[in-house]
């Protein structure tokens, strides 16, 4: 079976009220929105990751891609 691989790089701009972050630094820390993430200092931001990069790409206000490559790959 073959898979399709999509490789890309670029950027997107999104409003803080449309993005969610999940804490990976501690189990007892809550998930936060973009406004709360912006209020954190740089060290605290490292404890969070985007909940869904796909949602951010879908809901973004602006963006651009530097490159997009699509190719096939044999599955193991």
N, C-alpha and C positions, 0 to 999 in steps of 0.2 A: 504494500500500500504506500502511496505517496502522500505527503503532506505539503501544504503551501506555507512558505515562510514569508513574512512581511517584515522587512527591516526598515526602520525610519529614524530620523532625528529632526528635531524642530522645537518649537515653543508654542505655548498658548497663554492667553491672558484671561483670567476668570475673576469674577466678583467674589469677595470673601464669604458672602452669604450662600454661595452655590457650591462650596467645597467642604468636605469633611476630612478629618484626620483621625487616625487610630493610634493609640499609644502602644508602643512596643517596648517602652522602658520599664513598665511596671504593670502588673495585673490589676492593681487597685486604682489606677488613674483612668479618668473618664475619656471617652472620645470627645473631640472638640470640633468647632467650626472654624472657618477661615479667620474670623475676627479674633477669636481666642488664640489661634496660632500666631497671628501677627503681633499680639501683645506679649508673647514669650520672648525671652532672650535667646541668643543663638544656641547656647548649650541646651536649653530646654527644648528647642525645636528639634534637636537630634533624637528626642524620645518619641517623635511622631512620624508616621508615614501617611501618604494619601490613602484614603479609604478605597478609591477607585479611580485610577488614571483614565479609564475609558469614559467614566461619567464626566471627568474634567474636560476631556477632549470634545465630548458631545455638547456640553453646556457652555463652552468657552465663548467669550465675546470677540476674540480675535486670535489669530495664530498664523503660523507659517511653518512649512516643512522644508528643511534643507535638502533632504533626499528621501526617496521612497524606492526600495527595491523589492520586487516580488519574484520568488523563484521556488522551484519544487525541491523536495528533499525526500529521500527514501527513508521510510520508517524502519526501525529495527524490530 
